Amino acid sequence: MRQFLLVIWETIEVAAISLAVVLVVRNFLIQPFFVDGDSMVPNFHDGDYLLIDELTYRFREPERGEVIVFRPPQNVNNYYIKRIIGLPGETVEIQNGVISIRNEKEPQGFSLDENYLHNLKTAGDVTVELKAGEYFVLGDNRYASYDSRQWGILPQKNIVGLVRLRVWPVSSAQAFTAPQYAY
């Protein structure tokens, strides 16, 4: 009987430790996310299963081109997935399908070359000046995305994390990094 109780106790210990590890990882390091909708086509599709890194932005600032999951300012009960286009302190202008960005380093501005969009143009005429802690985000499907062009800036505090991996569908599994832009 004693042996049986020892096995039960060890099983409970292993289960408790496993549960604690899963809770810590799930709540502070990595979060699963299902893409819902077509706002990120052609790079992400409805039903893609992603893993979101919740730790990186505790050590560094978000970078242009990174795909993030966040809570939109107009409804913090939802989660959106978009790409960071404008950074704090920049002016983002969209005109005639071209995104131009002005900042301290490039006061005359530069046009954003987004080769990951496969020659899609960006609809809308928008000019936004970003303050500290503010980001301008767009969906990759520029014709079917509800993003900063409609609802404005994204406060940094609303960012949940950085998209790191697509694990489903298996045929499209991939790790992600921010695209390197040529200025």
TINU-540216 format. One record per atom (N, C-alpha, C): x, y, z. Coordinates in steps of 0.2 Angstrom, whole numbers, padded with zeros to 4 digits, always signed. Each point is the difference from the previous one (the first is absolute). Example, Ala and Ser with C-alpha at 12.3 -4.5 7.8 and 13.67 -1.06 7.14 Angstrom:
! residues 2
+0066-0028+0039;-0004+0006+0000;+0004+0006+0000;-0002+0005-0004;+0004+0006+0001;-0004+0005+0003;
This chain:
! residues 183
+0004-0006+0000;-0004+0006+0000;+0004+0006+0000;+0006+0000+0004;+0004+0006+0000;+0003+0001-0007;+0002-0005-0003;+0003+0001-0007;-0005+0003-0005;-0006-0002+0001;-0006+0003-0004;-0001+0008+0001;+0000+0001+0007;+0000+0007+0002;+0006+0005-0003;+0006-0003+0000;+0006+0003-0002;-0001+0001-0008;-0002-0004-0003;-0001+0001-0008;-0006+0005-0001;-0005+0000+0004;-0005+0005-0001;+0003+0007+0002;+0004+0001+0005;+0003+0006+0002;+0004+0002-0005;+0005-0004-0003;+0004+0002-0005;-0003+0002-0007;-0006-0003-0001;-0004+0002-0006;-0003+0007+0001;-0002+0001+0006;-0003+0007+0002;+0005+0005-0001;+0006-0001+0003;+0006+0004+0000;+0002+0002-0008;+0000-0005-0004;+0002+0001-0007;-0005+0004-0003;-0007-0001+0001;-0005+0003-0003;+0000+0008+0002;+0001+0001+0007;+0000+0007+0002;+0006+0004-0003;+0006-0003+0000;+0005+0003-0003;-0001+0002-0007;-0002-0005-0004;-0002+0001-0007;-0005+0005-0001;-0005+0000+0004;-0005+0006-0001;+0003+0006+0002;+0004+0001+0005;+0003+0006+0002;+0004+0003-0006;+0004-0005-0003;+0004+0002-0006;-0004+0003-0006;-0005-0004-0001;-0004+0002-0006;-0004+0007+0002;-0002+0001+0006;-0003+0006+0001;+0005+0006+0000;+0006-0001+0002;+0005+0005-0001;+0002+0002-0007;+0001-0006-0004;+0002+0001-0007;-0006+0003-0004;-0006-0002+0002;-0006+0002-0004;-0002+0008+0002;+0001+0002+0006;-0002+0006+0002;+0005+0006+0000;+0007-0002-0001;+0005+0005+0000;+0005-0001-0006;+0000-0005-0003;+0005-0001-0005;-0003-0001-0007;-0004-0005-0001;-0003-0002-0007;-0007-0001+0001;-0004+0003-0005;-0007+0000-0001;-0002-0003-0006;-0004-0005-0001;-0003-0002-0006;-0005+0005-0003;+0000+0000-0007;-0005+0005-0003;-0002-0003-0006;-0007+0000-0002;-0002-0002-0006;-0002+0006-0004;+0002+0001-0006;-0002+0005-0005;-0007-0001-0002;-0004+0006+0001;-0007+0000-0002;-0001+0005-0005;-0001-0002-0006;-0001+0005-0005;+0005+0000-0005;-0001+0005-0005;+0005+0001-0006;+0004+0006+0000;+0001+0004+0006;+0003+0006+0000;+0008-0001-0001;+0002-0005+0001;+0008-0001-0001;+0002-0004-0006;-0005-0002-0004;+0002-0003-0007;+0004+0004-0004;+0005-0002-0003;+0002-0006-0002;+0005-0004+0005;+0002+0003+0005;+0005-0003+0005;-0003-0004+0005;-0006+0001+0003;-0003-0004+0005;-0008-0001-0003;-0002-0006+0002;-0007-0001-0003;-0005-0002+0006;-0006+0000-0001;-0005-0002+0005;+0001-0007+0002;+0000-0001+0006;+0002-0007+0003;+0007-0001+0002;+0005+0004-0002;+0007-0001+0002;+0000+0000+0007;+0004-0005+0003;+0001+0000+0007;+0007+0002+0001;+0001+0006+0004;+0006+0003+0001;+0002+0000+0008;+0007+0000+0001;+0002+0001+0007;+0003+0007+0001;-0003+0003+0005;+0002+0007+0001;+0005+0001+0006;+0005+0003-0002;+0006+0002+0005;-0002+0006+0005;-0002-0001+0006;-0002+0005+0004;+0006+0003+0005;+0006-0003-0002;+0006+0002+0005;+0004+0006-0004;+0001-0001-0006;+0005+0004-0004;-0001+0008+0002;-0006+0002-0001;-0001+0007+0001;+0001+0003+0007;+0001-0004+0005;+0002+0002+0007;+0007+0002+0000;+0004-0002-0006;+0007+0001+0000;+0002+0005-0005;-0004+0001-0005;+0001+0005-0006;-0006+0002-0003;+0000+0006-0004;-0005+0003-0003;-0002-0004-0006;-0007+0000-0002;-0002-0003-0006;+0004+0004-0006;+0000-0004-0005;+0004+0002-0006;-0005+0000-0006;+0002+0005-0005;-0004+0000-0006;+0000-0007-0004;-0006-0002-0002;+0000-0006-0004;-0002-0006+0004;+0000+0001+0006;-0001-0006+0005;-0008-0001+0000;-0002-0006+0000;-0007-0002+0000;-0002-0001+0007;-0005+0003+0003;-0002+0000+0007;-0007-0002+0001;-0001-0002+0006;-0007-0001+0002;-0001+0005+0006;-0006+0003+0000;-0002+0006+0004;-0007+0000+0002;-0002+0004+0005;-0007+0002+0001;-0001+0006-0003;-0005+0001-0005;-0001+0006-0003;-0003+0005+0005;+0002+0007-0001;-0002+0005+0005;-0008+0000+0000;-0003-0001-0005;-0008+0001+0000;-0003-0006+0003;+0003-0006+0001;-0003-0005+0003;+0005-0005+0003;+0002+0001+0006;+0006-0003+0003;-0002-0007+0002;-0006-0002-0001;-0002-0007+0001;+0002-0005-0006;+0001+0003-0005;+0002-0004-0006;+0008+0000-0001;+0002-0004-0005;+0007+0000-0002;+0001+0000-0007;+0004+0005-0002;+0002+0001-0008;+0007-0002-0001;+0001-0002-0006;+0007-0001-0003;+0001+0005-0006;+0006+0003+0001;+0001+0005-0005;+0008+0001+0000;+0002+0004-0005;+0007+0001-0001;+0002+0007+0002;+0006+0001+0004;+0002+0007+0002;+0003+0004-0006;-0003+0005-0001;+0002+0005-0006;+0004+0006+0003;-0004+0003+0004;+0003+0007+0003;+0002-0001+0007;+0006+0003+0002;+0002-0001+0007;+0000+0007+0004;+0000+0000+0006;+0000+0006+0004;+0004+0006-0003;-0002+0006+0000;+0004+0005-0002;+0000+0001-0008;-0004-0004-0004;+0000+0000-0007;-0006+0003-0002;+0000+0003-0007;-0006+0002-0003;-0001-0005-0006;-0006-0003+0000;-0001-0005-0005;-0005+0003-0005;+0001+0000-0007;-0004+0003-0005;-0002-0005-0005;-0006-0001-0001;-0002-0005-0006;-0004+0004-0005;+0003+0000-0006;-0003+0004-0005;+0002-0003-0007;-0005-0001-0004;+0000-0003-0007;+0003-0007+0001;-0001-0004+0005;+0002-0007+0001;+0007-0001+0002;+0003+0006+0002;+0007+0000+0003;+0000+0002+0007;+0004-0004+0004;+0001+0002+0007;+0007+0004+0001;-0001+0006+0002;+0006+0004+0002;+0001+0001+0007;+0006-0001+0002;+0002+0001+0008;+0005+0005+0001;-0001+0005+0004;+0004+0005+0002;+0002-0001+0007;+0007+0001+0002;+0002-0001+0007;+0006+0004+0001;+0003+0000+0006;+0006+0004+0001;+0006-0002-0004;+0000-0006-0001;+0006-0003-0005;-0001+0002-0007;-0006+0000-0002;-0002+0001-0007;-0005+0006+0000;+0002+0006+0001;-0005+0006+0000;-0004+0001-0007;+0004-0002-0005;-0003+0001-0007;-0005-0005-0001;+0000-0006+0004;-0004-0005-0001;+0003-0006-0005;-0003-0005+0000;+0001-0006-0005;-0006-0004-0001;+0000-0003-0006;-0006-0004-0001;+0001-0007+0002;-0005-0003+0003;+0001-0007+0003;-0001-0005-0006;+0006-0004-0001;-0001-0005-0005;-0002-0007+0004;-0006-0002-0002;-0003-0006+0003;+0000-0006-0004;+0006-0003-0002;+0000-0005-0004;-0004-0006+0002;-0002-0001+0006;-0004-0005+0003;-0007+0000-0002;-0002+0006-0003;-0007+0001-0003;-0001-0002-0007;+0005-0002-0003;+0000-0002-0007;-0004+0005-0005;+0003+0006+0001;-0003+0006-0004;-0007+0003+0001;-0003-0002+0006;-0006+0003+0002;+0001+0007+0002;-0004+0004-0002;+0000+0007+0002;-0004+0001+0007;+0001+0006+0003;-0003+0001+0006;-0005+0006-0001;-0007-0002+0001;-0005+0004-0001;-0001+0006+0005;-0002+0005-0002;-0002+0006+0005;+0005+0006+0000;-0002+0005+0002;+0004+0006+0001;+0000+0002+0007;+0006-0001+0004;+0000+0001+0007;+0007+0003+0001;+0000+0004+0005;+0006+0003+0003;-0001+0000+0008;+0005-0003+0003;-0001-0001+0007;+0007+0001+0003;+0000+0004+0006;+0006+0002+0004;+0000-0004+0006;+0005-0005+0001;+0000-0004+0006;+0004+0003+0005;-0003+0000+0006;+0004+0002+0006;+0003-0006+0004;+0003+0001+0005;+0004-0005+0004;-0005-0006+0002;+0002-0006-0001;-0005-0005+0002;-0006-0002-0005;+0001+0003-0006;-0006-0001-0005;+0003-0003-0006;-0004-0004-0003;+0002-0004-0006;-0006+0000-0006;+0002+0000-0006;-0004+0000-0005;+0000-0007-0003;-0005-0004-0001;+0000-0007-0002;-0005-0001-0006;+0002-0004-0004;-0004-0002-0006;-0001-0007-0001;-0005-0003-0003;-0001-0006-0002;+0003-0001-0007;+0003-0006-0001;+0003-0001-0007;-0005+0000-0005;-0006-0002+0001;-0005+0001-0005;-0003+0007+0000;+0004+0004-0003;-0002+0007+0001;-0007+0002-0003;-0003-0004-0004;-0007+0002-0002;-0005-0003+0004;+0002-0004+0005;-0006-0004+0004;+0003+0000+0008;+0003+0005+0002;+0002+0000+0007;-0002+0006+0004;-0003-0001+0006;-0002+0005+0004;+0006+0002+0005;+0003+0006-0001;+0007+0001+0003;+0000+0007+0002;+0007+0002+0001;+0001+0007+0002;-0003+0006-0005;-0001-0002-0006;-0003+0005-0005;-0007+0001+0002;-0004-0004+0003;-0006+0001+0002;-0001+0002+0008;+0004-0003+0004;-0001+0001+0007;+0005+0004+0004;+0006+0001-0004;+0005+0005+0003;+0006-0004+0003;+0003+0003+0004;+0006-0003+0003;-0001-0006+0005;+0006-0004+0001;-0001-0005+0004;+0005+0002+0006;-0003+0000+0006;+0005+0001+0006;+0004-0006+0002;+0006+0001+0001;+0005-0005+0002;-0003-0005+0005;-0004+0003+0005;-0002-0004+0005;-0005-0006-0002;-0003+0001-0006;-0005-0005-0003;+0003-0005-0003;+0007+0000-0001;+0003-0005-0004;+0001-0007+0005;-0002-0005-0003;+0000-0006+0004;+0007-0004-0001;+0002+0000-0007;+0006-0004-0001;+0002+0000-0007;+0005-0003-0002;+0003+0000-0006;-0001-0007-0003;-0002+0000-0007;-0002-0007-0003;+0007-0003-0002;+0001-0006+0003;+0007-0003-0001;-0001-0006-0004;-0005-0004+0000;-0001-0007-0003;-0007-0001-0003;+0000-0003-0006;-0006-0002-0002;+0001-0008+0000;-0005-0003+0004;+0001-0008+0001;-0005-0003-0004;-0006+0003-0002;-0005-0003-0004;-0002+0004-0005;-0002-0002-0006;+0001-0007-0002;+0008-0002-0001;+0001-0006+0001;+0007-0003+0001;+0003+0002-0007;-0003+0000-0006;+0003+0001-0006;+0002+0007-0001;-0002+0005+0005;+0002+0007+0000;+0004+0002+0006;+0002-0005+0004;+0004+0001+0006;+0006+0005-0002;+0001+0005+0005;+0005+0005-0002;+0002+0004+0006;+0006+0002+0001;+0002+0005+0005;+0000+0007-0003;-0001+0005+0004;-0001+0007-0003;+0005+0004+0003;+0003+0005-0004;+0004+0005+0002;-0003+0006-0003;+0002+0006+0002;-0002+0006-0004;+0004+0001-0006;-0004+0002-0006;+0004+0001-0006;+0005+0006+0000;+0005-0001-0004;+0005+0005+0000;-0002+0005-0005;-0001+0006+0001;-0001+0005-0005;+0006+0004-0002;+0000+0001-0007;+0005+0004-0003;-0002+0007+0000;+0003+0005+0003;-0002+0007+0000;+0004+0004-0004;
